[in-house]
Amino acid sequence: YGPGLWGNGTACGKVLRPGTVGVAHKTLPCGTRVLIGYRGRYVMTTVIDRGPYGAGRSWDLTLAASNAIGMTPAGVATVRTAIVRRGRR
């Protein structure tokens, strides 16, 4: 979810911008609030899109969400998650 996708729409009706903090998940409803942690840093985000579709991956963070927890240099990492509030289908 980096610069090549900014300006594109998401499955949940959002438009990706450089500061968009969001996450994609295959099955959670749009609007679901999720706490994501990586190496002691956390970001509260919202499901804004569907995906990821790569094997073995459950979440796809926007660049802003990834930057917020210091995960950007890793690219792919294991994160901790907690569903805070489920969205509506």
PyMOL Python script that loads the backbone (N, CA, C, O; Angstrom):
from pymol import cmd

cmd.read_pdbstr("""\
ATOM      1  N   TYR A   1       0.822  -1.194   0.000  1.00  0.00           N
ATOM      2  CA  TYR A   1       0.000   0.000   0.000  1.00  0.00           C
ATOM      3  C   TYR A   1       0.858   1.247   0.000  1.00  0.00           C
ATOM      4  O   TYR A   1       0.657   2.136   0.828  1.00  0.00           O
ATOM      5  N   GLY A   2       1.790   1.327  -0.892  1.00  0.00           N
ATOM      6  CA  GLY A   2       2.671   2.474  -0.962  1.00  0.00           C
ATOM      7  C   GLY A   2       2.287   3.437  -2.076  1.00  0.00           C
ATOM      8  O   GLY A   2       1.149   3.427  -2.545  1.00  0.00           O
ATOM      9  N   PRO A   3       3.240   4.276  -2.503  1.00  0.00           N
ATOM     10  CA  PRO A   3       2.978   5.357  -3.445  1.00  0.00           C
ATOM     11  C   PRO A   3       2.307   4.936  -4.750  1.00  0.00           C
ATOM     12  O   PRO A   3       1.533   5.713  -5.309  1.00  0.00           O
ATOM     13  N   GLY A   4       2.575   3.754  -5.243  1.00  0.00           N
ATOM     14  CA  GLY A   4       1.978   3.316  -6.501  1.00  0.00           C
ATOM     15  C   GLY A   4       0.468   3.139  -6.436  1.00  0.00           C
ATOM     16  O   GLY A   4      -0.193   3.080  -7.472  1.00  0.00           O
ATOM     17  N   LEU A   5      -0.087   3.053  -5.226  1.00  0.00           N
ATOM     18  CA  LEU A   5      -1.525   2.839  -5.065  1.00  0.00           C
ATOM     19  C   LEU A   5      -2.262   4.071  -4.544  1.00  0.00           C
ATOM     20  O   LEU A   5      -3.491   4.063  -4.469  1.00  0.00           O
ATOM     21  N   TRP A   6      -1.531   5.137  -4.179  1.00  0.00           N
ATOM     22  CA  TRP A   6      -2.185   6.340  -3.663  1.00  0.00           C
ATOM     23  C   TRP A   6      -3.124   6.918  -4.711  1.00  0.00           C
ATOM     24  O   TRP A   6      -2.776   7.035  -5.886  1.00  0.00           O
ATOM     25  N   GLY A   7      -4.308   7.272  -4.266  1.00  0.00           N
ATOM     26  CA  GLY A   7      -5.339   7.784  -5.166  1.00  0.00           C
ATOM     27  C   GLY A   7      -6.324   6.710  -5.586  1.00  0.00           C
ATOM     28  O   GLY A   7      -7.397   7.024  -6.103  1.00  0.00           O
ATOM     29  N   ASN A   8      -5.977   5.446  -5.372  1.00  0.00           N
ATOM     30  CA  ASN A   8      -6.883   4.346  -5.717  1.00  0.00           C
ATOM     31  C   ASN A   8      -7.935   4.162  -4.629  1.00  0.00           C
ATOM     32  O   ASN A   8      -7.704   4.484  -3.463  1.00  0.00           O
ATOM     33  N   GLY A   9      -9.083   3.645  -5.022  1.00  0.00           N
ATOM     34  CA  GLY A   9     -10.136   3.325  -4.072  1.00  0.00           C
ATOM     35  C   GLY A   9      -9.903   1.956  -3.455  1.00  0.00           C
ATOM     36  O   GLY A   9      -9.193   1.122  -4.016  1.00  0.00           O
ATOM     37  N   THR A  10     -10.509   1.732  -2.292  1.00  0.00           N
ATOM     38  CA  THR A  10     -10.413   0.445  -1.611  1.00  0.00           C
ATOM     39  C   THR A  10     -11.768  -0.256  -1.666  1.00  0.00           C
ATOM     40  O   THR A  10     -12.770   0.344  -2.054  1.00  0.00           O
ATOM     41  N   ALA A  11     -11.790  -1.511  -1.280  1.00  0.00           N
ATOM     42  CA  ALA A  11     -13.032  -2.291  -1.264  1.00  0.00           C
ATOM     43  C   ALA A  11     -14.046  -1.735  -0.275  1.00  0.00           C
ATOM     44  O   ALA A  11     -15.241  -2.009  -0.388  1.00  0.00           O
ATOM     45  N   CYS A  12     -13.579  -0.959   0.688  1.00  0.00           N
ATOM     46  CA  CYS A  12     -14.470  -0.404   1.720  1.00  0.00           C
ATOM     47  C   CYS A  12     -14.848   1.049   1.444  1.00  0.00           C
ATOM     48  O   CYS A  12     -15.419   1.713   2.309  1.00  0.00           O
ATOM     49  N   GLY A  13     -14.539   1.546   0.257  1.00  0.00           N
ATOM     50  CA  GLY A  13     -14.957   2.885  -0.128  1.00  0.00           C
ATOM     51  C   GLY A  13     -14.028   4.012   0.267  1.00  0.00           C
ATOM     52  O   GLY A  13     -14.412   5.177   0.162  1.00  0.00           O
ATOM     53  N   LYS A  14     -12.824   3.715   0.715  1.00  0.00           N
ATOM     54  CA  LYS A  14     -11.842   4.744   1.073  1.00  0.00           C
ATOM     55  C   LYS A  14     -10.955   5.031  -0.123  1.00  0.00           C
ATOM     56  O   LYS A  14     -10.910   4.245  -1.069  1.00  0.00           O
ATOM     57  N   VAL A  15     -10.250   6.150  -0.086  1.00  0.00           N
ATOM     58  CA  VAL A  15      -9.252   6.485  -1.099  1.00  0.00           C
ATOM     59  C   VAL A  15      -7.900   6.491  -0.397  1.00  0.00           C
ATOM     60  O   VAL A  15      -7.732   7.136   0.639  1.00  0.00           O
ATOM     61  N   LEU A  16      -6.944   5.773  -0.965  1.00  0.00           N
ATOM     62  CA  LEU A  16      -5.617   5.698  -0.352  1.00  0.00           C
ATOM     63  C   LEU A  16      -4.859   7.000  -0.559  1.00  0.00           C
ATOM     64  O   LEU A  16      -4.755   7.499  -1.680  1.00  0.00           O
ATOM     65  N   ARG A  17      -4.336   7.537   0.517  1.00  0.00           N
ATOM     66  CA  ARG A  17      -3.524   8.755   0.517  1.00  0.00           C
ATOM     67  C   ARG A  17      -2.246   8.453   1.292  1.00  0.00           C
ATOM     68  O   ARG A  17      -2.191   7.444   1.996  1.00  0.00           O
ATOM     69  N   PRO A  18      -1.218   9.293   1.185  1.00  0.00           N
ATOM     70  CA  PRO A  18       0.023   9.023   1.909  1.00  0.00           C
ATOM     71  C   PRO A  18      -0.169   8.852   3.413  1.00  0.00           C
ATOM     72  O   PRO A  18       0.563   8.076   4.025  1.00  0.00           O
ATOM     73  N   GLY A  19      -1.110   9.536   4.022  1.00  0.00           N
ATOM     74  CA  GLY A  19      -1.311   9.446   5.460  1.00  0.00           C
ATOM     75  C   GLY A  19      -2.382   8.469   5.898  1.00  0.00           C
ATOM     76  O   GLY A  19      -2.717   8.416   7.081  1.00  0.00           O
ATOM     77  N   THR A  20      -2.933   7.690   4.966  1.00  0.00           N
ATOM     78  CA  THR A  20      -3.996   6.745   5.315  1.00  0.00           C
ATOM     79  C   THR A  20      -3.447   5.632   6.195  1.00  0.00           C
ATOM     80  O   THR A  20      -2.549   4.892   5.794  1.00  0.00           O
ATOM     81  N   VAL A  21      -4.001   5.524   7.408  1.00  0.00           N
ATOM     82  CA  VAL A  21      -3.636   4.433   8.316  1.00  0.00           C
ATOM     83  C   VAL A  21      -4.761   3.409   8.212  1.00  0.00           C
ATOM     84  O   VAL A  21      -5.883   3.654   8.657  1.00  0.00           O
ATOM     85  N   GLY A  22      -4.451   2.276   7.627  1.00  0.00           N
ATOM     86  CA  GLY A  22      -5.469   1.249   7.432  1.00  0.00           C
ATOM     87  C   GLY A  22      -4.825  -0.104   7.212  1.00  0.00           C
ATOM     88  O   GLY A  22      -3.605  -0.240   7.130  1.00  0.00           O
ATOM     89  N   VAL A  23      -5.697  -1.106   7.118  1.00  0.00           N
ATOM     90  CA  VAL A  23      -5.223  -2.474   6.948  1.00  0.00           C
ATOM     91  C   VAL A  23      -6.214  -3.232   6.068  1.00  0.00           C
ATOM     92  O   VAL A  23      -7.410  -2.943   6.070  1.00  0.00           O
ATOM     93  N   ALA A  24      -5.703  -4.197   5.322  1.00  0.00           N
ATOM     94  CA  ALA A  24      -6.559  -5.084   4.532  1.00  0.00           C
ATOM     95  C   ALA A  24      -6.624  -6.437   5.225  1.00  0.00           C
ATOM     96  O   ALA A  24      -5.631  -6.915   5.774  1.00  0.00           O
ATOM     97  N   HIS A  25      -7.801  -7.047   5.193  1.00  0.00           N
ATOM     98  CA  HIS A  25      -8.004  -8.386   5.730  1.00  0.00           C
ATOM     99  C   HIS A  25      -9.033  -9.074   4.851  1.00  0.00           C
ATOM    100  O   HIS A  25      -9.959  -8.435   4.352  1.00  0.00           O
ATOM    101  N   LYS A  26      -8.870 -10.383   4.659  1.00  0.00           N
ATOM    102  CA  LYS A  26      -9.748 -11.118   3.743  1.00  0.00           C
ATOM    103  C   LYS A  26     -11.177 -11.251   4.226  1.00  0.00           C
ATOM    104  O   LYS A  26     -12.102 -11.197   3.415  1.00  0.00           O
ATOM    105  N   THR A  27     -11.391 -11.426   5.537  1.00  0.00           N
ATOM    106  CA  THR A  27     -12.735 -11.762   6.007  1.00  0.00           C
ATOM    107  C   THR A  27     -13.349 -10.795   7.014  1.00  0.00           C
ATOM    108  O   THR A  27     -14.572 -10.776   7.158  1.00  0.00           O
ATOM    109  N   LEU A  28     -12.559 -10.001   7.710  1.00  0.00           N
ATOM    110  CA  LEU A  28     -13.136  -9.078   8.685  1.00  0.00           C
ATOM    111  C   LEU A  28     -13.947  -8.000   7.977  1.00  0.00           C
ATOM    112  O   LEU A  28     -13.539  -7.522   6.918  1.00  0.00           O
ATOM    113  N   PRO A  29     -15.079  -7.610   8.539  1.00  0.00           N
ATOM    114  CA  PRO A  29     -15.908  -6.585   7.903  1.00  0.00           C
ATOM    115  C   PRO A  29     -15.205  -5.228   7.842  1.00  0.00           C
ATOM    116  O   PRO A  29     -14.386  -4.897   8.700  1.00  0.00           O
ATOM    117  N   CYS A  30     -15.536  -4.462   6.826  1.00  0.00           N
ATOM    118  CA  CYS A  30     -15.037  -3.097   6.711  1.00  0.00           C
ATOM    119  C   CYS A  30     -15.376  -2.333   7.988  1.00  0.00           C
ATOM    120  O   CYS A  30     -16.448  -2.515   8.565  1.00  0.00           O
ATOM    121  N   GLY A  31     -14.459  -1.484   8.418  1.00  0.00           N
ATOM    122  CA  GLY A  31     -14.686  -0.691   9.611  1.00  0.00           C
ATOM    123  C   GLY A  31     -14.258  -1.354  10.902  1.00  0.00           C
ATOM    124  O   GLY A  31     -14.298  -0.723  11.958  1.00  0.00           O
ATOM    125  N   THR A  32     -13.849  -2.615  10.847  1.00  0.00           N
ATOM    126  CA  THR A  32     -13.383  -3.301  12.050  1.00  0.00           C
ATOM    127  C   THR A  32     -12.127  -2.602  12.567  1.00  0.00           C
ATOM    128  O   THR A  32     -11.190  -2.352  11.808  1.00  0.00           O
ATOM    129  N   ARG A  33     -12.114  -2.290  13.859  1.00  0.00           N
ATOM    130  CA  ARG A  33     -10.955  -1.648  14.484  1.00  0.00           C
ATOM    131  C   ARG A  33     -10.012  -2.734  14.991  1.00  0.00           C
ATOM    132  O   ARG A  33     -10.430  -3.678  15.661  1.00  0.00           O
ATOM    133  N   VAL A  34      -8.730  -2.581  14.657  1.00  0.00           N
ATOM    134  CA  VAL A  34      -7.727  -3.578  14.986  1.00  0.00           C
ATOM    135  C   VAL A  34      -6.516  -2.894  15.610  1.00  0.00           C
ATOM    136  O   VAL A  34      -6.049  -1.863  15.126  1.00  0.00           O
ATOM    137  N   LEU A  35      -6.018  -3.484  16.691  1.00  0.00           N
ATOM    138  CA  LEU A  35      -4.772  -3.032  17.293  1.00  0.00           C
ATOM    139  C   LEU A  35      -3.674  -3.944  16.763  1.00  0.00           C
ATOM    140  O   LEU A  35      -3.757  -5.165  16.895  1.00  0.00           O
ATOM    141  N   ILE A  36      -2.651  -3.354  16.166  1.00  0.00           N
ATOM    142  CA  ILE A  36      -1.556  -4.135  15.586  1.00  0.00           C
ATOM    143  C   ILE A  36      -0.269  -3.746  16.294  1.00  0.00           C
ATOM    144  O   ILE A  36       0.043  -2.563  16.433  1.00  0.00           O
ATOM    145  N   GLY A  37       0.474  -4.751  16.741  1.00  0.00           N
ATOM    146  CA  GLY A  37       1.723  -4.508  17.451  1.00  0.00           C
ATOM    147  C   GLY A  37       2.902  -5.171  16.772  1.00  0.00           C
ATOM    148  O   GLY A  37       2.793  -6.255  16.199  1.00  0.00           O
ATOM    149  N   TYR A  38       4.041  -4.483  16.854  1.00  0.00           N
ATOM    150  CA  TYR A  38       5.283  -4.990  16.281  1.00  0.00           C
ATOM    151  C   TYR A  38       6.436  -4.468  17.132  1.00  0.00           C
ATOM    152  O   TYR A  38       6.651  -3.260  17.219  1.00  0.00           O
ATOM    153  N   ARG A  39       7.169  -5.375  17.753  1.00  0.00           N
ATOM    154  CA  ARG A  39       8.350  -5.025  18.557  1.00  0.00           C
ATOM    155  C   ARG A  39       8.067  -3.928  19.584  1.00  0.00           C
ATOM    156  O   ARG A  39       8.847  -2.987  19.728  1.00  0.00           O
ATOM    157  N   GLY A  40       6.950  -4.056  20.293  1.00  0.00           N
ATOM    158  CA  GLY A  40       6.632  -3.131  21.370  1.00  0.00           C
ATOM    159  C   GLY A  40       5.967  -1.834  20.951  1.00  0.00           C
ATOM    160  O   GLY A  40       5.690  -0.981  21.794  1.00  0.00           O
ATOM    161  N   ARG A  41       5.707  -1.673  19.668  1.00  0.00           N
ATOM    162  CA  ARG A  41       5.017  -0.478  19.177  1.00  0.00           C
ATOM    163  C   ARG A  41       3.662  -0.900  18.639  1.00  0.00           C
ATOM    164  O   ARG A  41       3.526  -1.985  18.072  1.00  0.00           O
ATOM    165  N   TYR A  42       2.665  -0.054  18.812  1.00  0.00           N
ATOM    166  CA  TYR A  42       1.301  -0.400  18.432  1.00  0.00           C
ATOM    167  C   TYR A  42       0.653   0.710  17.627  1.00  0.00           C
ATOM    168  O   TYR A  42       0.972   1.888  17.787  1.00  0.00           O
ATOM    169  N   VAL A  43      -0.265   0.307  16.755  1.00  0.00           N
ATOM    170  CA  VAL A  43      -1.063   1.266  16.004  1.00  0.00           C
ATOM    171  C   VAL A  43      -2.506   0.756  15.991  1.00  0.00           C
ATOM    172  O   VAL A  43      -2.757  -0.429  15.774  1.00  0.00           O
ATOM    173  N   MET A  44      -3.441   1.669  16.227  1.00  0.00           N
ATOM    174  CA  MET A  44      -4.864   1.357  16.117  1.00  0.00           C
ATOM    175  C   MET A  44      -5.264   1.710  14.687  1.00  0.00           C
ATOM    176  O   MET A  44      -5.044   2.832  14.231  1.00  0.00           O
ATOM    177  N   THR A  45      -5.845   0.758  13.996  1.00  0.00           N
ATOM    178  CA  THR A  45      -6.186   0.968  12.596  1.00  0.00           C
ATOM    179  C   THR A  45      -7.547   0.370  12.284  1.00  0.00           C
ATOM    180  O   THR A  45      -8.175  -0.248  13.144  1.00  0.00           O
ATOM    181  N   THR A  46      -7.993   0.552  11.070  1.00  0.00           N
ATOM    182  CA  THR A  46      -9.305   0.102  10.628  1.00  0.00           C
ATOM    183  C   THR A  46      -9.166  -0.731   9.363  1.00  0.00           C
ATOM    184  O   THR A  46      -8.321  -0.438   8.517  1.00  0.00           O
ATOM    185  N   VAL A  47      -9.984  -1.764   9.227  1.00  0.00           N
ATOM    186  CA  VAL A  47     -10.012  -2.545   7.987  1.00  0.00           C
ATOM    187  C   VAL A  47     -10.632  -1.661   6.908  1.00  0.00           C
ATOM    188  O   VAL A  47     -11.780  -1.230   7.018  1.00  0.00           O
ATOM    189  N   ILE A  48      -9.836  -1.398   5.849  1.00  0.00           N
ATOM    190  CA  ILE A  48     -10.303  -0.532   4.764  1.00  0.00           C
ATOM    191  C   ILE A  48     -10.314  -1.231   3.409  1.00  0.00           C
ATOM    192  O   ILE A  48     -10.764  -0.660   2.416  1.00  0.00           O
ATOM    193  N   ASP A  49      -9.813  -2.479   3.369  1.00  0.00           N
ATOM    194  CA  ASP A  49      -9.707  -3.153   2.069  1.00  0.00           C
ATOM    195  C   ASP A  49      -9.680  -4.666   2.271  1.00  0.00           C
ATOM    196  O   ASP A  49      -9.575  -5.145   3.400  1.00  0.00           O
ATOM    197  N   ARG A  50      -9.772  -5.403   1.193  1.00  0.00           N
ATOM    198  CA  ARG A  50      -9.695  -6.863   1.175  1.00  0.00           C
ATOM    199  C   ARG A  50      -8.280  -7.277   0.794  1.00  0.00           C
ATOM    200  O   ARG A  50      -7.584  -6.560   0.076  1.00  0.00           O
ATOM    201  N   GLY A  51      -7.868  -8.426   1.276  1.00  0.00           N
ATOM    202  CA  GLY A  51      -6.536  -8.938   0.993  1.00  0.00           C
ATOM    203  C   GLY A  51      -5.870  -9.255   2.311  1.00  0.00           C
ATOM    204  O   GLY A  51      -6.540  -9.194   3.341  1.00  0.00           O
ATOM    205  N   PRO A  52      -4.624  -9.581   2.344  1.00  0.00           N
ATOM    206  CA  PRO A  52      -3.727  -9.789   1.213  1.00  0.00           C
ATOM    207  C   PRO A  52      -3.969 -11.150   0.576  1.00  0.00           C
ATOM    208  O   PRO A  52      -4.615 -12.019   1.162  1.00  0.00           O
ATOM    209  N   TYR A  53      -3.454 -11.318  -0.602  1.00  0.00           N
ATOM    210  CA  TYR A  53      -3.682 -12.571  -1.315  1.00  0.00           C
ATOM    211  C   TYR A  53      -2.409 -13.388  -1.493  1.00  0.00           C
ATOM    212  O   TYR A  53      -2.416 -14.403  -2.189  1.00  0.00           O
ATOM    213  N   GLY A  54      -1.320 -12.954  -0.871  1.00  0.00           N
ATOM    214  CA  GLY A  54      -0.089 -13.744  -0.869  1.00  0.00           C
ATOM    215  C   GLY A  54      -0.205 -14.889   0.121  1.00  0.00           C
ATOM    216  O   GLY A  54      -0.833 -14.741   1.169  1.00  0.00           O
ATOM    217  N   ALA A  55       0.379 -16.000  -0.191  1.00  0.00           N
ATOM    218  CA  ALA A  55       0.307 -17.186   0.671  1.00  0.00           C
ATOM    219  C   ALA A  55       0.882 -16.901   2.049  1.00  0.00           C
ATOM    220  O   ALA A  55       1.945 -16.295   2.179  1.00  0.00           O
ATOM    221  N   GLY A  56       0.166 -17.347   3.078  1.00  0.00           N
ATOM    222  CA  GLY A  56       0.647 -17.242   4.438  1.00  0.00           C
ATOM    223  C   GLY A  56       0.537 -15.869   5.071  1.00  0.00           C
ATOM    224  O   GLY A  56       1.081 -15.653   6.154  1.00  0.00           O
ATOM    225  N   ARG A  57      -0.143 -14.941   4.434  1.00  0.00           N
ATOM    226  CA  ARG A  57      -0.264 -13.588   4.973  1.00  0.00           C
ATOM    227  C   ARG A  57      -1.706 -13.304   5.357  1.00  0.00           C
ATOM    228  O   ARG A  57      -2.636 -13.651   4.628  1.00  0.00           O
ATOM    229  N   SER A  58      -1.882 -12.667   6.515  1.00  0.00           N
ATOM    230  CA  SER A  58      -3.222 -12.384   7.021  1.00  0.00           C
ATOM    231  C   SER A  58      -3.582 -10.910   6.967  1.00  0.00           C
ATOM    232  O   SER A  58      -4.763 -10.573   6.882  1.00  0.00           O
ATOM    233  N   TRP A  59      -2.595 -10.024   7.015  1.00  0.00           N
ATOM    234  CA  TRP A  59      -2.816  -8.586   7.090  1.00  0.00           C
ATOM    235  C   TRP A  59      -1.960  -7.892   6.048  1.00  0.00           C
ATOM    236  O   TRP A  59      -0.880  -8.367   5.697  1.00  0.00           O
ATOM    237  N   ASP A  60      -2.449  -6.765   5.559  1.00  0.00           N
ATOM    238  CA  ASP A  60      -1.671  -5.923   4.656  1.00  0.00           C
ATOM    239  C   ASP A  60      -1.836  -4.490   5.135  1.00  0.00           C
ATOM    240  O   ASP A  60      -2.915  -3.911   5.008  1.00  0.00           O
ATOM    241  N   LEU A  61      -0.779  -3.918   5.682  1.00  0.00           N
ATOM    242  CA  LEU A  61      -0.830  -2.581   6.254  1.00  0.00           C
ATOM    243  C   LEU A  61      -0.529  -1.513   5.211  1.00  0.00           C
ATOM    244  O   LEU A  61       0.256  -1.737   4.289  1.00  0.00           O
ATOM    245  N   THR A  62      -1.156  -0.355   5.362  1.00  0.00           N
ATOM    246  CA  THR A  62      -0.786   0.779   4.533  1.00  0.00           C
ATOM    247  C   THR A  62       0.609   1.238   4.954  1.00  0.00           C
ATOM    248  O   THR A  62       1.093   0.875   6.026  1.00  0.00           O
ATOM    249  N   LEU A  63       1.242   2.030   4.110  1.00  0.00           N
ATOM    250  CA  LEU A  63       2.573   2.527   4.431  1.00  0.00           C
ATOM    251  C   LEU A  63       2.557   3.340   5.727  1.00  0.00           C
ATOM    252  O   LEU A  63       3.471   3.217   6.542  1.00  0.00           O
ATOM    253  N   ALA A  64       1.528   4.171   5.926  1.00  0.00           N
ATOM    254  CA  ALA A  64       1.445   4.983   7.152  1.00  0.00           C
ATOM    255  C   ALA A  64       1.298   4.106   8.395  1.00  0.00           C
ATOM    256  O   ALA A  64       1.887   4.410   9.433  1.00  0.00           O
ATOM    257  N   ALA A  65       0.532   3.038   8.309  1.00  0.00           N
ATOM    258  CA  ALA A  65       0.379   2.126   9.450  1.00  0.00           C
ATOM    259  C   ALA A  65       1.690   1.400   9.725  1.00  0.00           C
ATOM    260  O   ALA A  65       2.090   1.238  10.878  1.00  0.00           O
ATOM    261  N   SER A  66       2.347   0.970   8.674  1.00  0.00           N
ATOM    262  CA  SER A  66       3.625   0.283   8.817  1.00  0.00           C
ATOM    263  C   SER A  66       4.682   1.209   9.426  1.00  0.00           C
ATOM    264  O   SER A  66       5.455   0.791  10.287  1.00  0.00           O
ATOM    265  N   ASN A  67       4.711   2.457   8.980  1.00  0.00           N
ATOM    266  CA  ASN A  67       5.654   3.438   9.534  1.00  0.00           C
ATOM    267  C   ASN A  67       5.379   3.688  11.012  1.00  0.00           C
ATOM    268  O   ASN A  67       6.314   3.846  11.796  1.00  0.00           O
ATOM    269  N   ALA A  68       4.113   3.724  11.398  1.00  0.00           N
ATOM    270  CA  ALA A  68       3.727   4.031  12.773  1.00  0.00           C
ATOM    271  C   ALA A  68       4.284   3.030  13.774  1.00  0.00           C
ATOM    272  O   ALA A  68       4.534   3.380  14.928  1.00  0.00           O
ATOM    273  N   ILE A  69       4.481   1.790  13.345  1.00  0.00           N
ATOM    274  CA  ILE A  69       5.007   0.773  14.262  1.00  0.00           C
ATOM    275  C   ILE A  69       6.448   0.370  13.936  1.00  0.00           C
ATOM    276  O   ILE A  69       6.984  -0.564  14.532  1.00  0.00           O
ATOM    277  N   GLY A  70       7.068   1.074  12.993  1.00  0.00           N
ATOM    278  CA  GLY A  70       8.462   0.800  12.677  1.00  0.00           C
ATOM    279  C   GLY A  70       8.695  -0.464  11.895  1.00  0.00           C
ATOM    280  O   GLY A  70       9.788  -1.029  11.946  1.00  0.00           O
ATOM    281  N   MET A  71       7.699  -0.921  11.175  1.00  0.00           N
ATOM    282  CA  MET A  71       7.813  -2.179  10.445  1.00  0.00           C
ATOM    283  C   MET A  71       8.254  -1.988   8.995  1.00  0.00           C
ATOM    284  O   MET A  71       8.604  -2.972   8.343  1.00  0.00           O
ATOM    285  N   THR A  72       8.251  -0.796   8.477  1.00  0.00           N
ATOM    286  CA  THR A  72       8.504  -0.557   7.065  1.00  0.00           C
ATOM    287  C   THR A  72       9.793  -1.188   6.546  1.00  0.00           C
ATOM    288  O   THR A  72       9.763  -1.809   5.484  1.00  0.00           O
ATOM    289  N   PRO A  73      10.925  -1.061   7.244  1.00  0.00           N
ATOM    290  CA  PRO A  73      12.142  -1.686   6.717  1.00  0.00           C
ATOM    291  C   PRO A  73      12.045  -3.208   6.601  1.00  0.00           C
ATOM    292  O   PRO A  73      12.708  -3.806   5.754  1.00  0.00           O
ATOM    293  N   ALA A  74      11.229  -3.835   7.441  1.00  0.00           N
ATOM    294  CA  ALA A  74      11.111  -5.292   7.410  1.00  0.00           C
ATOM    295  C   ALA A  74      10.331  -5.775   6.195  1.00  0.00           C
ATOM    296  O   ALA A  74      10.614  -6.850   5.667  1.00  0.00           O
ATOM    297  N   GLY A  75       9.352  -4.994   5.745  1.00  0.00           N
ATOM    298  CA  GLY A  75       8.532  -5.395   4.610  1.00  0.00           C
ATOM    299  C   GLY A  75       7.487  -6.421   4.998  1.00  0.00           C
ATOM    300  O   GLY A  75       6.290  -6.146   4.923  1.00  0.00           O
ATOM    301  N   VAL A  76       7.916  -7.580   5.404  1.00  0.00           N
ATOM    302  CA  VAL A  76       7.028  -8.649   5.866  1.00  0.00           C
ATOM    303  C   VAL A  76       7.493  -9.033   7.259  1.00  0.00           C
ATOM    304  O   VAL A  76       8.684  -9.246   7.487  1.00  0.00           O
ATOM    305  N   ALA A  77       6.545  -9.122   8.199  1.00  0.00           N
ATOM    306  CA  ALA A  77       6.919  -9.424   9.577  1.00  0.00           C
ATOM    307  C   ALA A  77       5.756 -10.099  10.286  1.00  0.00           C
ATOM    308  O   ALA A  77       4.618 -10.068   9.818  1.00  0.00           O
ATOM    309  N   THR A  78       6.061 -10.702  11.410  1.00  0.00           N
ATOM    310  CA  THR A  78       5.038 -11.264  12.281  1.00  0.00           C
ATOM    311  C   THR A  78       4.578 -10.164  13.224  1.00  0.00           C
ATOM    312  O   THR A  78       5.395  -9.516  13.878  1.00  0.00           O
ATOM    313  N   VAL A  79       3.266  -9.955  13.293  1.00  0.00           N
ATOM    314  CA  VAL A  79       2.711  -8.920  14.160  1.00  0.00           C
ATOM    315  C   VAL A  79       1.720  -9.542  15.132  1.00  0.00           C
ATOM    316  O   VAL A  79       1.228 -10.649  14.915  1.00  0.00           O
ATOM    317  N   ARG A  80       1.434  -8.813  16.208  1.00  0.00           N
ATOM    318  CA  ARG A  80       0.398  -9.211  17.160  1.00  0.00           C
ATOM    319  C   ARG A  80      -0.835  -8.397  16.825  1.00  0.00           C
ATOM    320  O   ARG A  80      -0.731  -7.226  16.458  1.00  0.00           O
ATOM    321  N   THR A  81      -2.006  -9.015  16.950  1.00  0.00           N
ATOM    322  CA  THR A  81      -3.232  -8.292  16.638  1.00  0.00           C
ATOM    323  C   THR A  81      -4.305  -8.550  17.681  1.00  0.00           C
ATOM    324  O   THR A  81      -4.328  -9.592  18.336  1.00  0.00           O
ATOM    325  N   ALA A  82      -5.194  -7.574  17.819  1.00  0.00           N
ATOM    326  CA  ALA A  82      -6.362  -7.720  18.682  1.00  0.00           C
ATOM    327  C   ALA A  82      -7.522  -6.987  18.018  1.00  0.00           C
ATOM    328  O   ALA A  82      -7.391  -5.827  17.626  1.00  0.00           O
ATOM    329  N   ILE A  83      -8.642  -7.663  17.895  1.00  0.00           N
ATOM    330  CA  ILE A  83      -9.844  -7.047  17.345  1.00  0.00           C
ATOM    331  C   ILE A  83     -10.457  -6.201  18.464  1.00  0.00           C
ATOM    332  O   ILE A  83     -10.806  -6.729  19.519  1.00  0.00           O
ATOM    333  N   VAL A  84     -10.587  -4.911  18.241  1.00  0.00           N
ATOM    334  CA  VAL A  84     -11.114  -4.001  19.250  1.00  0.00           C
ATOM    335  C   VAL A  84     -12.625  -3.841  19.091  1.00  0.00           C
ATOM    336  O   VAL A  84     -13.369  -3.854  20.072  1.00  0.00           O
ATOM    337  N   ARG A  85     -13.066  -3.692  17.844  1.00  0.00           N
ATOM    338  CA  ARG A  85     -14.497  -3.563  17.569  1.00  0.00           C
ATOM    339  C   ARG A  85     -14.760  -4.036  16.142  1.00  0.00           C
ATOM    340  O   ARG A  85     -14.135  -3.571  15.189  1.00  0.00           O
ATOM    341  N   ARG A  86     -15.697  -4.968  16.020  1.00  0.00           N
ATOM    342  CA  ARG A  86     -16.038  -5.476  14.692  1.00  0.00           C
ATOM    343  C   ARG A  86     -16.882  -4.468  13.934  1.00  0.00           C
ATOM    344  O   ARG A  86     -17.762  -3.822  14.504  1.00  0.00           O
ATOM    345  N   GLY A  87     -16.607  -4.341  12.647  1.00  0.00           N
ATOM    346  CA  GLY A  87     -17.396  -3.479  11.779  1.00  0.00           C
ATOM    347  C   GLY A  87     -18.674  -4.188  11.372  1.00  0.00           C
ATOM    348  O   GLY A  87     -18.926  -5.329  11.760  1.00  0.00           O
ATOM    349  N   ARG A  88     -19.463  -3.497  10.591  1.00  0.00           N
ATOM    350  CA  ARG A  88     -20.720  -4.081  10.089  1.00  0.00           C
ATOM    351  C   ARG A  88     -20.497  -4.606   8.693  1.00  0.00           C
ATOM    352  O   ARG A  88     -19.760  -4.014   7.905  1.00  0.00           O
ATOM    353  N   ARG A  89     -21.121  -5.689   8.397  1.00  0.00           N
ATOM    354  CA  ARG A  89     -20.991  -6.264   7.041  1.00  0.00           C
ATOM    355  C   ARG A  89     -21.813  -5.501   6.050  1.00  0.00           C
ATOM    356  O   ARG A  89     -21.825  -5.840   4.867  1.00  0.00           O
TER     357      ARG A  89
END
""", "prot")
cmd.dss("prot")
cmd.show_as("cartoon", "prot")
cmd.util.cbc("prot")
cmd.orient("prot")
